[in-house]
Amino acid sequence: MWKIKEHKDILKVYPKLQPEVLKKYELWKSIVYRHGPEKLKEFPGFHDEKLKGQYIDERSSRLNIKYRLIYRIDKNLSTIYSLKITPHKY
């Protein structure tokens, strides 16, 4: 089992998010908690990917066409750090 630690900013964003985004985030947490982040590759809707540049240690999962979840993995501690849910800039 993996641990998921949410940044305090995620809790601030919760009330502003659409219900379908919250539902997808809860599904994401359920998958990661039970199976780990590698399992996300089996779900193409999340479009899970490693980030580049200044965010090189972080990953991104798509919650819908607009919102992304940015997170970091610590495999030594079996912990996922959910950092922020943010609108994707196109």
C-alpha positions, 0 to 999 in steps of 0.5 A, spaced: 500 500 500 502 506 498 501 513 502 498 519 499 500 526 502 496 532 500 499 539 500 495 544 503 494 548 497 490 542 494 485 542 500 484 550 498 482 548 491 477 543 493 471 547 493 472 551 487 473 544 483 468 541 478 464 535 481 467 531 475 474 533 477 474 531 484 471 524 482 477 523 477 482 525 483 478 520 488 479 515 482 486 517 481 488 516 489 484 510 489 488 507 484 495 509 486 493 507 494 492 500 492 497 499 486 502 504 486 503 510 480 505 504 475 498 502 474 496 509 472 500 507 465 494 502 464 489 508 464 490 512 458 485 517 460 490 520 466 495 521 460 500 520 466 507 523 464 514 525 467 515 533 467 521 536 464 525 543 466 524 545 473 519 540 474 524 534 472 522 530 479 515 531 478 509 527 474 503 530 471 496 526 471 490 529 467 484 530 471 480 533 465 481 537 459 483 543 463 486 540 470 492 537 471 494 534 478 502 535 479 505 530 484 512 527 486 514 519 488 518 517 493 519 510 492 523 509 498 518 511 503 512 508 498 509 515 498 506 520 493 506 527 494 500 530 491 502 537 490 497 541 486 491 541 482 492 546 476 489 549 470 493 546 464 496 552 460 495 551 452 
